[in-house]
């Protein structure tokens, strides 16, 4: 039987030694608690479980002794013949759905089985599948974009969804069409392998197509990490293209790092040398970026990698963060979002070996009995960073160097027109909640096809058109504006940074609206801004999710709404504009119709009590939740302000009254609606003039 070396840790011993892996070990149980989360400053010792763990195996263990408890998913993975069985059999049946084991396995192939919760099929549930692509750095070749656009119309629901991990999602795929859709993606320079499941997900990197050395190196590194941690058994190609491997050659340094077993990281002679039969305990996320550029929400990933360059801009190595993660469960205080923390620095030639060592540490020690606690953040929170580093160094084969100093992080959206650095331009386009449909979809298709453009997807659910010649700028701008894809100066600042997950009606975990609800929520936030005297240019980071899993990263928002019941949300406050502070739960179970009762006092006192240029997130942290709670509870509405409307804006009183009636239907003031009409008119006139 093939086995892997494992790190045996004795909590009472000073040394960490490598021993021979002997099979699965039991894990301590975690006692659920009340609904709350640990504050960002809580020490690691606040969360403690037994130090014993359940470790990965390469092949099933046969023993007369009873096996320790493992989640059902662990059994499914181990018995799947490396992600094949019973998925291969289930795909051949006439049923519109697949069984429980196959449902778990198909995630590794990039798909989730879903059901439209608002529709009933002939035999009950209206089953369908969501497909997610895997696009390191968000890179999408022209050929793939056009293929995805076609597939959305022919086999999906007619829209493309851009995700917070720089990928596409297709919704509404029927089981009978899965193989056709999958094979089409594969044959058009795309992949869905590893987009979901208990393994490394899509690797993030700044989407901007700059030709600077550091950006190019970050993107190359992301590509290499994605290749290193991609499944190797061939099951994906067996199922979807009948065993034909349609893939480009890997860089030799990737192959060498994957196959190296100097420090006991691999399962010898296994089709999956890094993952074995059980893969990882849960999903695993990696992001790569350069100093200052936090377009990737670097601290929310299991591993955050930062390129460190010398004074001449030549990349020298990498800082590494570990232990970030957003998911949690309502009213179980032992689950919580967490920020990554510094692990150390490695020279550039060692990055793949360091990444592999971290992944193997999680593979061998992450919990496999209770999936709520299986992310690497819980392992690090239990062990502490020093012990975690010591174990990783055993697999890495050397000590980490000290973490290098970094400048302040900045959130970068890359919207609008920019120089690439090679004479060409790129254009970043805001897409509300990442949903491309209707006229926008048709126009994007026409522009991308006509000018043979490649695109990039951003971690903020937006899209970048790349390699645009200067002569094309005006006609492209005009075409995009006519489809509602405006220059960012004409997009409400609230919308520019807002994100939401798909939630209802397709996500089985959703308990509240998110994507369908956020447009109205943002309008209501803007209306409260107007009411309390905040200007149009004021903004804050708003993120909405339909459940506590945190797919739109609400726990980094200045104002996060997390679904915790039908039409009900938790309100999270305290994130910062540059995405470096963890928010905390401020209020539970606020009904959607009552949001203004919380928004009004918060925004009013932000307007009147903030320090110079103080963001909303910094304001809420400085004031403290106890004081803010008091202000909300005592709120009786803002002092009466002078009338905001100006009849000179209208031709006559009759026009004003008509505008006022229309505004009330949209939950706005007449002044607010008039300003929107004027801004949209100005935008339509300005777009296409080379601005």
NORSUL-V970640 format. One record per residue. N is the residue number from 1. RES is the residue in three letters. PSI is psi in whole degrees, 0 to 359 (* if undefined). NEAR is the number of other ideal C-beta (glycine too) atoms within 12 Angstrom. Layout:
<<N/RES/PSI/NEAR> <N/RES/PSI/NEAR>>
This chain:
<<1/UNK/132/19> <2/UNK/137/22> <3/UNK/165/27> <4/UNK/147/38> <5/UNK/149/29> <6/UNK/162/36> <7/UNK/119/37> <8/UNK/119/25> <9/UNK/123/32> <10/UNK/109/16> <11/UNK/334/21> <12/UNK/353/8> <13/UNK/152/12> <14/UNK/335/11> <15/UNK/155/17> <16/UNK/126/25> <17/UNK/152/17> <18/UNK/129/25> <19/UNK/179/20> <20/UNK/133/14> <21/UNK/128/33> <22/UNK/11/18> <23/UNK/195/27> <24/UNK/142/33> <25/UNK/154/30> <26/UNK/160/23> <27/UNK/145/31> <28/UNK/150/24> <29/UNK/148/17> <30/UNK/129/25> <31/UNK/118/15> <32/UNK/152/17> <33/UNK/198/19> <34/UNK/168/15> <35/UNK/103/23> <36/UNK/172/24> <37/UNK/156/37> <38/UNK/134/29> <39/UNK/160/23> <40/UNK/331/28> <41/UNK/3/14> <42/UNK/131/21> <43/UNK/160/15> <44/UNK/330/24> <45/UNK/350/13> <46/UNK/339/21> <47/UNK/117/28> <48/UNK/137/21> <49/UNK/178/29> <50/UNK/146/20> <51/UNK/349/23> <52/UNK/151/23> <53/UNK/170/39> <54/UNK/128/37> <55/UNK/162/42> <56/UNK/155/48> <57/UNK/153/37> <58/UNK/322/34> <59/UNK/157/25> <60/UNK/140/23> <61/UNK/126/29> <62/UNK/122/11> <63/UNK/150/13> <64/UNK/343/6> <65/UNK/147/12> <66/UNK/141/10> <67/UNK/147/21> <68/UNK/164/24> <69/UNK/133/20> <70/UNK/153/33> <71/UNK/157/26> <72/UNK/326/18> <73/UNK/324/30> <74/UNK/321/38> <75/UNK/316/24> <76/UNK/314/31> <77/UNK/314/42> <78/UNK/327/36> <79/UNK/9/25> <80/UNK/358/39> <81/UNK/53/25> <82/UNK/55/35> <83/UNK/21/44> <84/UNK/307/32> <85/UNK/138/23> <86/UNK/16/24> <87/UNK/318/40> <88/UNK/321/27> <89/UNK/320/18> <90/UNK/327/28> <91/UNK/341/33> <92/UNK/349/16> <93/UNK/163/16> <94/UNK/351/12> <95/UNK/150/20> <96/UNK/353/26> <97/UNK/176/27> <98/UNK/163/32> <99/UNK/180/21> <100/UNK/315/17> <101/UNK/314/28> <102/UNK/326/34> <103/UNK/322/30> <104/UNK/321/33> <105/UNK/326/42> <106/UNK/342/44> <107/UNK/320/36> <108/UNK/335/42> <109/UNK/358/48> <110/UNK/23/42> <111/UNK/147/43> <112/UNK/134/35> <113/UNK/131/37> <114/UNK/173/39> <115/UNK/136/29> <116/UNK/113/26> <117/UNK/354/23> <118/UNK/6/14> <119/UNK/142/17> <120/UNK/131/13> <121/UNK/176/18> <122/UNK/324/9> <123/UNK/13/12> <124/UNK/244/13> <125/UNK/146/21> <126/UNK/83/24> <127/UNK/144/31> <128/UNK/174/34> <129/UNK/143/42> <130/UNK/132/39> <131/UNK/140/49> <132/UNK/131/45> <133/UNK/169/46> <134/UNK/113/46> <135/UNK/85/45> <136/UNK/134/42> <137/UNK/4/44> <138/UNK/15/48> <139/UNK/128/38> <140/UNK/110/41> <141/UNK/154/26> <142/UNK/314/27> <143/UNK/320/22> <144/UNK/318/33> <145/UNK/314/41> <146/UNK/323/31> <147/UNK/316/33> <148/UNK/321/43> <149/UNK/316/37> <150/UNK/315/24> <151/UNK/323/37> <152/UNK/322/37> <153/UNK/318/23> <154/UNK/324/19> <155/UNK/348/31> <156/UNK/208/34> <157/UNK/15/31> <158/UNK/6/22> <159/UNK/155/32> <160/UNK/142/44> <161/UNK/125/40> <162/UNK/132/47> <163/UNK/171/44> <164/UNK/0/45> <165/UNK/31/47> <166/UNK/39/46> <167/UNK/171/45> <168/UNK/151/45> <169/UNK/135/46> <170/UNK/128/46> <171/UNK/153/36> <172/UNK/18/33> <173/UNK/128/36> <174/UNK/152/31> <175/UNK/319/35> <176/UNK/343/20> <177/UNK/0/23> <178/UNK/312/39> <179/UNK/321/29> <180/UNK/315/24> <181/UNK/313/40> <182/UNK/311/40> <183/UNK/326/28> <184/UNK/317/34> <185/UNK/313/46> <186/UNK/318/33> <187/UNK/355/24> <188/UNK/39/27> <189/UNK/23/24> <190/UNK/178/37> <191/UNK/153/40> <192/UNK/2/46> <193/UNK/120/46> <194/UNK/11/45> <195/UNK/341/41> <196/UNK/176/39> <197/UNK/180/41> <198/UNK/71/40> <199/UNK/183/45> <200/UNK/128/43> <201/UNK/194/42> <202/UNK/135/46> <203/UNK/123/45> <204/UNK/152/49> <205/UNK/159/46> <206/UNK/132/49> <207/UNK/341/47> <208/UNK/128/43> <209/UNK/47/35> <210/UNK/152/32> <211/UNK/10/21> <212/UNK/147/23> <213/UNK/317/21> <214/UNK/320/34> <215/UNK/315/37> <216/UNK/321/28> <217/UNK/321/33> <218/UNK/317/42> <219/UNK/321/39> <220/UNK/319/29> <221/UNK/319/45> <222/UNK/318/46> <223/UNK/316/32> <224/UNK/321/37> <225/UNK/319/46> <226/UNK/318/42> <227/UNK/317/35> <228/UNK/318/42> <229/UNK/16/45> <230/UNK/141/39> <231/UNK/146/44> <232/UNK/353/32> <233/UNK/340/33> <234/UNK/0/24> <235/UNK/322/33> <236/UNK/312/42> <237/UNK/329/28> <238/UNK/315/26> <239/UNK/323/39> <240/UNK/336/36> <241/UNK/30/26> <242/UNK/40/17> <243/UNK/355/17> <244/UNK/123/15> <245/UNK/109/21> <246/UNK/91/22> <247/UNK/154/20> <248/UNK/160/13> <249/UNK/142/9> <250/UNK/149/22> <251/UNK/142/19> <252/UNK/329/13> <253/UNK/331/23> <254/UNK/313/29> <255/UNK/318/18> <256/UNK/316/19> <257/UNK/321/34> <258/UNK/318/33> <259/UNK/344/24> <260/UNK/127/26> <261/UNK/28/25> <262/UNK/324/19> <263/UNK/28/26> <264/UNK/33/31> <265/UNK/337/42> <266/UNK/159/35> <267/UNK/106/36> <268/UNK/140/22> <269/UNK/18/16> <270/UNK/145/29> <271/UNK/337/27> <272/UNK/86/39> <273/UNK/331/34> <274/UNK/321/46> <275/UNK/334/44> <276/UNK/199/46> <277/UNK/340/39> <278/UNK/358/43> <279/UNK/215/47> <280/UNK/164/43> <281/UNK/325/42> <282/UNK/183/37> <283/UNK/157/36> <284/UNK/131/43> <285/UNK/137/50> <286/UNK/141/51> <287/UNK/145/51> <288/UNK/138/49> <289/UNK/185/45> <290/UNK/162/39> <291/UNK/142/27> <292/UNK/331/23> <293/UNK/98/38> <294/UNK/40/38> <295/UNK/347/41> <296/UNK/6/49> <297/UNK/58/48> <298/UNK/325/47> <299/UNK/357/40> <300/UNK/1/43> <301/UNK/156/48> <302/UNK/318/50> <303/UNK/128/51> <304/UNK/126/45> <305/UNK/128/49> <306/UNK/122/45> <307/UNK/131/41> <308/UNK/121/35> <309/UNK/162/26> <310/UNK/185/14> <311/UNK/337/7> <312/UNK/5/9> <313/UNK/12/19> <314/UNK/121/16> <315/UNK/135/30> <316/UNK/330/25> <317/UNK/201/29> <318/UNK/137/46> <319/UNK/146/39> <320/UNK/125/48> <321/UNK/152/42> <322/UNK/152/46> <323/UNK/12/40> <324/UNK/159/44> <325/UNK/142/46> <326/UNK/332/44> <327/UNK/149/37> <328/UNK/177/39> <329/UNK/142/30> <330/UNK/136/33> <331/UNK/25/20> <332/UNK/99/23> <333/UNK/346/23> <334/UNK/2/31> <335/UNK/141/35> <336/UNK/154/39> <337/UNK/155/44> <338/UNK/145/40> <339/UNK/147/38> <340/UNK/154/43> <341/UNK/157/33> <342/UNK/134/31> <343/UNK/317/39> <344/UNK/191/35> <345/UNK/143/29> <346/UNK/147/37> <347/UNK/156/22> <348/UNK/328/30> <349/UNK/350/18> <350/UNK/359/29> <351/UNK/319/40> <352/UNK/325/42> <353/UNK/323/38> <354/UNK/316/42> <355/UNK/314/44> <356/UNK/319/42> <357/UNK/321/43> <358/UNK/314/49> <359/UNK/317/42> <360/UNK/324/45> <361/UNK/317/47> <362/UNK/320/49> <363/UNK/316/50> <364/UNK/338/47> <365/UNK/347/40> <366/UNK/149/44> <367/UNK/141/43> <368/UNK/10/42> <369/UNK/329/31> <370/UNK/110/32> <371/UNK/343/29> <372/UNK/335/29> <373/UNK/25/38> <374/UNK/350/37> <375/UNK/155/42> <376/UNK/335/47> <377/UNK/327/48> <378/UNK/325/40> <379/UNK/313/44> <380/UNK/322/36> <381/UNK/327/37> <382/UNK/313/35> <383/UNK/323/34> <384/UNK/153/24> <385/UNK/328/29> <386/UNK/313/20> <387/UNK/318/29> <388/UNK/314/40> <389/UNK/318/34> <390/UNK/318/29> <391/UNK/315/42> <392/UNK/320/44> <393/UNK/333/30> <394/UNK/319/33> <395/UNK/331/38> <396/UNK/326/37> <397/UNK/7/23> <398/UNK/172/21> <399/UNK/147/18> <400/UNK/143/36> <401/UNK/162/23> <402/UNK/143/16> <403/UNK/131/24> <404/UNK/148/23> <405/UNK/143/12> <406/UNK/148/27> <407/UNK/177/16> <408/UNK/144/15> <409/UNK/151/28> <410/UNK/140/23> <411/UNK/129/36> <412/UNK/127/34> <413/UNK/334/36> <414/UNK/32/37> <415/UNK/155/35> <416/UNK/193/30> <417/UNK/138/28> <418/UNK/154/27> <419/UNK/134/21> <420/UNK/331/28> <421/UNK/355/19> <422/UNK/18/17> <423/UNK/340/13> <424/UNK/169/25> <425/UNK/160/31> <426/UNK/156/39> <427/UNK/118/44> <428/UNK/129/39> <429/UNK/129/46> <430/UNK/131/38> <431/UNK/113/43> <432/UNK/119/35> <433/UNK/18/39> <434/UNK/10/39> <435/UNK/112/33> <436/UNK/117/42> <437/UNK/174/28> <438/UNK/220/20> <439/UNK/324/17> <440/UNK/314/31> <441/UNK/316/32> <442/UNK/316/25> <443/UNK/317/28> <444/UNK/316/40> <445/UNK/314/30> <446/UNK/316/22> <447/UNK/313/35> <448/UNK/322/39> <449/UNK/316/22> <450/UNK/318/18> <451/UNK/6/28> <452/UNK/49/19> <453/UNK/141/34> <454/UNK/159/31> <455/UNK/164/44> <456/UNK/142/44> <457/UNK/141/47> <458/UNK/159/45> <459/UNK/358/49> <460/UNK/22/47> <461/UNK/28/45> <462/UNK/177/43> <463/UNK/143/49> <464/UNK/129/46> <465/UNK/129/47> <466/UNK/160/39> <467/UNK/51/28> <468/UNK/128/35> <469/UNK/151/21> <470/UNK/324/19> <471/UNK/341/13> <472/UNK/350/27> <473/UNK/311/29> <474/UNK/310/21> <475/UNK/326/22> <476/UNK/316/36> <477/UNK/316/33> <478/UNK/314/24> <479/UNK/317/30> <480/UNK/318/42> <481/UNK/322/32> <482/UNK/341/22> <483/UNK/7/26> <484/UNK/5/28> <485/UNK/89/38> <486/UNK/161/35> <487/UNK/142/32> <488/UNK/336/29> <489/UNK/341/21> <490/UNK/6/30> <491/UNK/135/32> <492/UNK/128/31> <493/UNK/331/28> <494/UNK/321/37> <495/UNK/331/33> <496/UNK/321/35> <497/UNK/358/45> <498/UNK/149/44> <499/UNK/154/49> <500/UNK/152/49> <501/UNK/166/45> <502/UNK/317/43> <503/UNK/223/36> <504/UNK/147/29> <505/UNK/0/26> <506/UNK/323/36> <507/UNK/125/33> <508/UNK/343/23> <509/UNK/344/26> <510/UNK/136/33> <511/UNK/354/28> <512/UNK/167/38> <513/UNK/151/33> <514/UNK/283/44> <515/UNK/317/42> <516/UNK/340/27> <517/UNK/336/34> <518/UNK/328/42> <519/UNK/316/25> <520/UNK/322/25> <521/UNK/318/38> <522/UNK/323/37> <523/UNK/321/31> <524/UNK/323/32> <525/UNK/315/42> <526/UNK/320/39> <527/UNK/321/34> <528/UNK/320/37> <529/UNK/311/38> <530/UNK/316/35> <531/UNK/322/28> <532/UNK/0/29> <533/UNK/14/21> <534/UNK/141/30> <535/UNK/166/14> <536/UNK/327/22> <537/UNK/349/14> <538/UNK/145/27> <539/UNK/172/31> <540/UNK/161/41> <541/UNK/115/45> <542/UNK/129/49> <543/UNK/139/47> <544/UNK/131/45> <545/UNK/153/46> <546/UNK/355/41> <547/UNK/175/35> <548/UNK/0/40> <549/UNK/336/35> <550/UNK/33/46> <551/UNK/331/43> <552/UNK/18/46> <553/UNK/53/48> <554/UNK/340/50> <555/UNK/2/49> <556/UNK/1/49> <557/UNK/155/46> <558/UNK/326/44> <559/UNK/104/49> <560/UNK/133/49> <561/UNK/121/53> <562/UNK/117/50> <563/UNK/128/45> <564/UNK/23/32> <565/UNK/169/23> <566/UNK/121/17> <567/UNK/36/23> <568/UNK/145/26> <569/UNK/148/44> <570/UNK/147/40> <571/UNK/123/41> <572/UNK/135/45> <573/UNK/153/45> <574/UNK/355/40> <575/UNK/168/43> <576/UNK/159/35> <577/UNK/332/33> <578/UNK/9/26> <579/UNK/47/46> <580/UNK/0/34> <581/UNK/142/35> <582/UNK/132/41> <583/UNK/167/43> <584/UNK/156/35> <585/UNK/121/36> <586/UNK/315/39> <587/UNK/150/32> <588/UNK/151/25> <589/UNK/54/25> <590/UNK/120/30> <591/UNK/146/22> <592/UNK/327/30> <593/UNK/348/16> <594/UNK/10/18> <595/UNK/323/36> <596/UNK/331/30> <597/UNK/336/24> <598/UNK/318/36> <599/UNK/315/42> <600/UNK/305/30> <601/UNK/322/33> <602/UNK/313/43> <603/UNK/326/43> <604/UNK/312/32> <605/UNK/333/29> <606/UNK/317/36> <607/UNK/318/27> <608/UNK/344/20> <609/UNK/358/20> <610/UNK/159/24> <611/UNK/172/13> <612/UNK/123/7> <613/UNK/26/10> <614/UNK/126/23> <615/UNK/163/31> <616/UNK/319/41> <617/UNK/314/39> <618/UNK/323/25> <619/UNK/313/34> <620/UNK/326/42> <621/UNK/320/30> <622/UNK/320/22> <623/UNK/323/28> <624/UNK/146/17> <625/UNK/328/24> <626/UNK/315/12> <627/UNK/318/20> <628/UNK/321/32> <629/UNK/317/22> <630/UNK/318/15> <631/UNK/320/27> <632/UNK/316/30> <633/UNK/327/14> <634/UNK/2/14> <635/UNK/131/23> <636/UNK/16/13> <637/UNK/155/15> <638/UNK/153/24> <639/UNK/147/14> <640/UNK/122/9> <641/UNK/158/17> <642/UNK/152/9> <643/UNK/134/12> <644/UNK/341/25> <645/UNK/155/25> <646/UNK/109/15> <647/UNK/340/19> <648/UNK/341/12> <649/UNK/338/22> <650/UNK/158/21> <651/UNK/327/13> <652/UNK/174/12> <653/UNK/324/15> <654/UNK/319/12> <655/UNK/319/19> <656/UNK/314/24> <657/UNK/323/17> <658/UNK/318/18> <659/UNK/321/31> <660/UNK/318/26> <661/UNK/317/16> <662/UNK/320/20> <663/UNK/321/26> <664/UNK/326/16> <665/UNK/334/13> <666/UNK/11/22> <667/UNK/43/24> <668/UNK/170/31> <669/UNK/160/30> <670/UNK/321/31> <671/UNK/315/29> <672/UNK/315/33> <673/UNK/319/31> <674/UNK/319/30> <675/UNK/322/27> <676/UNK/317/27> <677/UNK/316/22> <678/UNK/316/19> <679/UNK/317/24> <680/UNK/323/20> <681/UNK/315/14> <682/UNK/319/19> <683/UNK/317/27> <684/UNK/331/22> <685/UNK/324/17> <686/UNK/323/19> <687/UNK/138/33> <688/UNK/0/20> <689/UNK/20/15> <690/UNK/16/17> <691/UNK/*/20>>
